[in-house]
């Protein structure tokens, strides 16, 4: 009797082990739609939105900047005045002259010097008094 049960048990184990996993992920993608359907429409150059937007021309002062919060001992962050749109970070010269207050947020005139290697250095910062 043992001779009959052993082959039947081995046969059942073999059948159960050789079947695939029923929890495997399916590759059925269903109904797919092209990505261009979901991309937003580009309205920068044409359409009603472009007509509504007004082009604003901002004129910044030359040589007058805000001192940015990214300034350190060796570098000065200069932010354009009055728009605060453009930012530039320059190294300080070996001998920098500061007149007035050059703390963060103050308006200054900056004198830049270009070295022989092409590096732009700040050599002078002068506080600029804003008239109201």
Secondary structure, DSSP 8 states (H G I E B T S, - for coil): -HHHHHHHHHHHHHHHHHS--TTS------S---GGGTS----SSSSHHHHHS--------TTEEEE-TT--SSEEEEEETTT---EEEEEEEEEEEEES---TT-EEEEEEEE-TTS-EEEEEEEE-----
